[in-house]
Amino acid sequence: MNWQVTTYHWQMLNERLKNLRLAKGLTLQQVGDVLGISKVSVSTWESGKTNPDGKRLEKLVDLYGTSIKYLITGVEDDLPNNNTHEKVPFCQWETIKFGFTVPKESSWIKPLHCKPSKSAFATRYTASSALGWQAPGIPAGSILIVDPGIQAGTGDYLIVEIASGELLIAKLSVTPDNKKLLLRVDSLNFKPISQVKYKTIGTVLEWQMSGKLK
């Protein structure tokens, strides 16, 4: 390491851990399950009462798609292959049907915590117009960074297009017998979606409450 770590950096670690978790749409329990610890332990990190050890930091880096340097100092690595701060084109929600192409003239969004591929784009989640709609973990109006080139993992949110042509947000889950299950999370019943009745637009890498178009 050629960067200096101060007490201040460690004091701010809890805020970065919480912001990264929320940007991924993960619960304390889900993070704890990945790391093999309780959600209480994760909560103590985010409250600043304790800090994760080196091995746990490495697992958090993989889970959140960030770096050790960013977790500890709040500064990203300036490496040639680090595209964390590359901007992605913005597309209106209603235009992102399966197989769409990004318009040549577009506003741009700067990812804050993720490393999207070249096929990534941003959109603003408008919420469903269905009767009895309930918000998922992602608030309506948020800017989403979506990547068609990244495979979703357990607990990740996806944007999918169902047979009726409606766009919605779903969450990848796993059954007790290790079968993947896609749950509709922006509706009244949160029912599983049949694999033959939807097309995946992309995986949601992060969401920004105050995303600005440039």
N, C-alpha and C positions, 0 to 999 in steps of 0.2 A: 504494500500500500504506500503510495506516495502522497497521500492526503492526510491532513491532520484531523483527528476526531476530538471534539471537545465535549464537556459535560452538557453544553447547550444542545448539541446534536442528539445526544442520547435522550434528553428531555423531550425533544420533538418527535422521537421515534414513535411514540404511542399514537400521535395524530396521523402520521403517515400510514401506520398499520391499519388504523380504522378507515381512513379515506380509501386506501387500496382495496380493502375488503368490500366496502360499500360500492366502489366502482365496478367490482366484479359481480355484485349482486349476491354475495355469499353471507350466510348467517354465521354467528359465532360457533354454533354446533357443527356446521359443515366444515369450517376451518379446523376445528378441533378433531373431527373425524379423519381428515386428511393427515394431520400431524400425529394422530394417536394420543391426543390429550383431551381433557375436558373443556367445555366451552367456558368454564369459570377461569381456567388458565389463560385462555385467549383474551378474556375480558380484562384480566389483570394487566396484560401487556398494553391493551388499548387505553386503560385508565392511568397507565404510567406507574403502577405499583411495583411491577417487576419487568424485566426485559428477557426476551428469548435468548437462549444460548446459541453458539455458533451453528450447530447442526440444525436447529429449528429455523435460524435465519436463512440457511441455504434452502430449506424446504419452502419457506415463505417466498423466497425469490422465484422459485419455480412455479409456485401456485399463483402468484400475482403478476408474473411476467415482468419483473423489474431487476434490480441489481443490489448487491450488498452495499455498494457505495451510496446508492440513492436511499436505501432504508436508513442508514446510519447518519448520512450527512445532508440528505435532501437534494443532492446534486447528482445529475445523471452523468454516466461515463461518456466522454467525448471520443468515442471510437468510430472508425470509418464505417463499420458495419452495424452501428447502433442507430436504428431509424426511429427511435422513440418519439422524436419531436418532428418528424416529417408530417406535413399536413395531408389530410385526405379530403377528397371532393365531397361536397354536400349535395344530397339528392332529396327532393320532397318525398314524404312518406308515401303518398298515393302513386308515385311513379316507380316504386321499387318492386314491381312484379317479377316473378321468376324469369330469368333470362334477359333482364333489362340491361341497357348500356348506359354508362355514366355520361352525361352531357359534356361536351367539350368546354363550354363556358359555364363555370360553376364557382360558387363560393367555396371557401376552404376552412377546415376545422383542424385544430392542433390537438392531437392525442396527449393526454396528461400522464397516463400510467401504463399504457400498453405499447406493444411493438407490432403494428399491423403490417400485413403484406401489401404488395403493390395493388392488389385487387380490392383493398378495403375502401369503404366509403362511410360517410356520416349521414344521419337523417334525424329528424325531430319526431319523437314518438307522440302521436296525436291522441291516443286513447281510442277505445272502441265506442261505437255508437249503439251497441246492442243493449237492449233493456236488461237491467239488473247487472250491468257491467261492474266489475271490481278491479281496482288497480293492482298490478303485480308489484314486485319489489322495486320496480323502476317507475318513478313518478311520471305522470303524463306531462308533456312539454319538455322532457329532457332531451338533450342531444345524445344520440347513440353512435358509438364507433362500431361499425359492423364489418366483419371480415369473412367473405365467402371462402377464403383459402385456408381457414383454420378449422380443424375438427373440434366440435364441442366436447367438453368433458362433463362428468357428473356435476350437476348444480349450475351449469352454464345456461344462460338465456339464449334463445334463437329467435330470429324472425322467420316465420313460415307463411306460405300462401296455401290456404286450404282450397278444397274443390270448388267452393262457391266464388273464389276469387278474392275473398277477404284476407287481409294481412293481419297477423296477430303475433303476440309474443308467447312463446312456450318455454318450458324449462325441462332440461334433460334430467331424468331420474333413473334409478335402478331398483328393480324389484328384489325381494329377498333371495330369489333364485338367480340373480345376476342377469336379468333381462332388461335391456334398455327400454325406457318408457318416456314418451314425450307428453308432458302435461300442459294443457292450455291453462295459462295463469291469469289471463285478463278477461275472465268471464265469471258467471255466477256459480258454475258447477265444478270448474277445474278438472274436467274429464280428460282422460287420455285421448290422444289424437291417433287415429289409425295411420300406419305408415303408407297405405295406398291412397290416402286422402289429403296428403300435403306435400309441398315441395319446399325445401329449405333455401331461404334467401342467403342467410349467413349467421355467424355466431356473434353475439354482442360481446365485445371485449371490455367496454367501459361505458358509463353514462356520465354526463356532465349536467348538473343542475342549472348552471349559468353559461352554457356554451354560447359563444358569439360567432357569427358568421363574418368572414373576411374575404 
